[in-house]
Amino acid sequence: MATFLEATLNITPPDATRRRQRSSKIRSVTRWMFFGHLWIGVTISFLVVMISVTGILLNHKRTLGLIPETPIKRAEAFKDALPLPKLAQLAQAAVPPEVAALGIDRMDVRPGKGIIKVRFNDASVSEVTLALDDGTPLLTGQRNDSFLEQLHTGDAFGARGFLLSDLVGGALVLLLLSGFWVWLYPHTKVR
């Protein structure tokens, strides 16, 4: 209750001034959070959709037929496995010379299945599956999921493309925090 003197001289009590200042600061932070939330969301929405869709497709790559079905040799073949350089030579012999000349990108050893998958650096991403124990080529084919993996991780955008995935991850954290603040603000209004 303001006294007659305070009302006529237009004097506001110090605690009311502090409340207004605090309320003004909270409103400006909330306004910044709202517009930050909005523009971060607009800016990265395409990347979030791309990473989400490619992630879903990668989860179902076998069902969609994006990779060749892997034959199972023998789990005990790992103890009798040939050395990696010998397996690499056998894999290179199983593909056309122009593919072998491009070199090996990676070798994926599956001890439980008794196989090794050798992926080459060619544009169509050739892959040879060999038995670990005797080096018999079990399957030669194309990996149709490689572009999805590169798109999902950002590698399709160049050597520093992985930074796009980092950007999206950081932006999602900012969206979570700013969205929480914008939702929480109406509950923190100073009366």
Secondary structure, 3 states (H helix, E strand, C coil): CCCHHHHHHCCCCHHHHHHHHHHHHHHHHHHHHHHHHHHHHHHHHHHHHHHHHHHHHHHCCCCCCCCCCCCCCCHHHHHHCCCHHHHHHHHHHCCCHHHHHCCEEEEEEECCCCEEEEEECCCCCEEEEEECCCCCEEEEEECCCHHHHHHHHCHHHCCCCHHHHHHHHHHHHHHHHHHHHHHHHHHHCCC
